[in-house]
Amino acid sequence: MTQTELLHELEPVVAVELDRHEKMAKEWFPHEYIPWSEGRDFDGIYGGEAWQESDSKIPEAARVSLIVNLLTEDNLPSYHHEIATTFGRDGAWGTWVHRWTAEEDRHGTAIRDYLTVTRAVDPVALERARMHHMEQGFATEYGTMLQQLAYVSFQELATRIAHRNTGRASGDEGCERLLARIAADENLHMLFYRNLLKAAFELDPGQTMRAVTDVVTTFQMPGQGMEGFTRKALIIANEGIYDLRLHLDDVLMPVLRQWSVFDKTGLGPEGEAARDELAAFLDRTEATAARFVERREERRARAAARLG
């Protein structure tokens, strides 16, 4: 089937999933998650106090993760363009595209307000980073609708986990509460996309398997292009907020099991080759993840010994 044919064949599934999503989604308001009474003027127009690092109650790794998460959310205009171009603006697909965008927009608003009011991060550095990141924009590297469906299935789950773990690492009850609320949205988004790709497997299993393998073997988070991302990602991984072990165990494998990729029949030669490639990649990733965790524990043990 062509991508256009698949898009049309999936539209009834989109309508069903959209109806399910609207019934499960809970209305919430970003302003209710912000401790406005903690706010005070910054320097500048109102002559307040400039931000200093001692203002923040959030540990460094959690601060870095909050900034990465927020800057990722900030690129929403580019994300909207990508999915609207791929899925269209008409019918059930279009309704979903706009609903998803509206829900995602709350996330950046709420996180930014929380960080600013609580003085958790430097607002000047944050704004400069936002400008730089959004000026780069975002363009998907995946050229087919199936690849993009596969990507967002994994990416929404990865985002959910990153938000939840960031909240826990913050040691701040309000921050954890807000990020848990945002993570609940991301989970519903993941379910929507995951169920669509499951239906795609029934329509064209071989082509869908190829798309899944293409994405799993090249997956990168959408914040990859932000300035200093590699260093930030390492800090986040070393803290255990999001690392390769979590990516494999809590993102890739649960979704792949839900799709029953290793039990699929009727894949054809292309699909079978893609599945073999996927299995080999997962084996290599398992070994790499195990080495990373082992070395991280060794570093922690050495650090504890120096302190003790």
C-alpha positions, 0 to 999 in steps of 0.5 A: 500500500502507498502511504496515502492509501494507508493514511486513508485506511487508518482514518476510521481508527483515528476517529475511534482513538480520538473518541477514546482519547477525549473520554480519557483526557482530564481537563486541567489548568496550568495556573493551578500548578504554579505557586504564584505566592513565591514569585517576586520581581526580577531586576530590570523594569521593576527593579527587583533582584537578579537571579542567582544560583542560590535561589534554586531549590532544585539539584543541578541534574534536575535543573538541566533536565527541566531546561532540556524538557522545556526547550524541547516543548518550546519547538511545538510550532515545528512539530505541529508543522511536521504532523499537519503536513504528514497527517493533514488538517482534514477529517479525524486526522486534522482534529487530532493534530489540532487537539494534540497541539493544544494539549502540548502547548500547556506543557511549555506554558506550565513548566516555564511559569513554574521555573520562573516563579520559583526561580529554579533556573536563570531566566535570562539564560533560559530565554537565550537558549529558547531563542537559539533552539527555536531558531534552529527549528525541527524537521523530521528525518523520517520521510514516510507516514509510518516512520513518523507514527513509529517515531512518535509512539516511542518519543511520547513514551520517552517524554513521559518517563523523562518528565516523571523522573525529572520530577522525582529528581527535583526533590520538590513536591510542586515540581513533581506534581506538575510533571506528573500531570504533564506525563499523564498527557504524554502517556495518552498521546503515546497510546493514541499513536501506538494503537494507530501503528498497531492497526498499520501492522494489520494493514501492511505488516512488512512495510510497518516492520520496516518503518519500526526498525528504521526508527528504533535503530536511528532514534534520537529525542527531538531536543538533539539539536539544542545547544550543549545537548550532548553534555546535558544528556550525559548529566541526565543519564548519569543521574539516572533520569533518562539513560540507555537502560531506561530507553531500552527497558521502559520505552522500546521493549514495552511498545515492541511487545505491545505490537508483538513484533517478534510474533508477527506473520506474513511479513514477507522478505522485506519485513523479515529482514527488518525484524532480523535487523531489529533483533540484532540492534536490540542485542547490541543495545542491551550490551551497551546499556549494561556497560553504561550502568556498570561504569556508572555504578563504579563511578558512584562507588569511587565518589562515595569512597572519596567522601567516606 
